[in-house]
């Protein structure tokens, strides 16, 4: 398999003190590598297959690891202090809300938990139909949260996408029928094999001799 690494790894810790990395993209041509690439795009994190992990381990910078370990306690302390400041800001905001509009926060939070996602979406779209509702939504979703559409066209999947919206960053292509062959093991067990990506799919759950690579022939970035 072909493994490719682009960028420079920058280590940090999240709000809970868990080490996280950014700035590095690792891809592998194996089927699991394609799935991991899609997961990395969706979660905005570094996720690799076993081949990519082995390749990374073979080129580890031991001095960089030592520097990271020596700085980790400081980074953890900074993360804890920032989390404490954020909790304090949130508590002050809650107290102000209770003074200005008592009971409304608990009412809204309860409703958001009780409604289904489709019900919330329906109410938001209904609010868009009135001037007051649109003003309220424009305050909740300013342009830096919900940018003005900037669609681009992917020549691979022939779909429009906006890479500032996380759900639209991944290009997916199903296995083309003309490249698929039905495979058989005896006369009772069959599945599909894609000759384009060399993947297998529609494998029966009970059949363990062949792994199911899923419905997608390609998963990655738009072109």
C-alpha positions, 0 to 999 in steps of 0.5 A: 500500500502507498502511504503519504504524509503531508504537513507538520504535526503540532501537539496540544491538549484539549479542554480535558487535558487529552493530547491532540494533534493537528497540522498533519494529514496521513493517507493510505491506499488500503480500504481501511485507510480510506475510511480513516481518512473520511473519519479524520475529515469528519472529526477534524482529527488525525486518524490513521490505519495500522499501516499509517501508524507503523509508518509514523512510528518508524520516523518518530522524532525522539527529540520532539517527543521529549520536548512534548513530554517535558512541556505536557505538564505546563500544557495541562495546567494551562488547559485546566486554568482556561477550563476554569475561566470558561466555567466562571464566564458561563456561570456569570452569564447564567446569573445574568440570564436569570436576572434579565429573563428568569426561567427562560434558559431552563425552558429552552434547554429542556425543549432542546433536549425534548424535541427531536432534531427534525422538530427543531429544524422544522421550528427554525425554518418556520421562524425564517418566514417572519421578520422577527424570527429571521432577526432572532436567528441571525443573532443566534447564527451570525455569519462566522457561524453560518457563512454565506454560501460559497459553493464549489463543484466537485468534478469527481462526484458531480456535486456542489459543496462548501468546504466550510461546512463539515458535513460537506467536506467529504466526497463519496462515490459508490461502487460503479455497477459496470466495475462490479462482479458477483462473487460466490462461495459454493452455491449459497453465499455471494457478495459483490467485488469492485474491480475499480477499488478492489473492495468487497461489499454486500458480504453476508454478516455471518460470512467471515472469510471476506471482510466487507469494505462498505458501500463506498468506492471512494471516500476522500476530499472533493476535487 
